[in-house]
Amino acid sequence: MAQQPILITGAAGFIGSSLADQLLAAGTPVVCLDNFCDFYDPTIKRRNIADALKQDHYTLVEADLRDRQTVLDTIAKHKPQAIIHLAAMAGVRPSIENPDLYTQVNLNGTVNL
């Protein structure tokens, strides 16, 4: 029986992609769930996962945690052994300027998991 993957949210970010690389190097399958938001340049995020995308046991799901059905479908399809939740809107100043967005992503997105 094949090893079940680990699902990492925010896996295209610096920390998430570094974790995914370590898991892949250890032979652990990884499912990356990321929405590639433009809080910082999405090109950097795509560069972060470029090597991982070449791995057979790496799956990219480009989706937003606020999309409950996609989150549920992803979990049902891949049946991860664990979920490491690193996705979030970061930054104090922007959270004060747009608290509704931060609540939707950080709170509701976590609830959807």
Buried (B, 14 or more C-beta within 10 A) or exposed (E): EEEBBBBBBBBBBEEBBEBBBEBBEEEBBBBBBBBBBEBEEBEEBBEBBEEBEEBEBBBBBEBBBBBBEBBEEBBEEBEBEEBBBBBBBEEEEEBEEBEEBBEBBBEEBEEBB
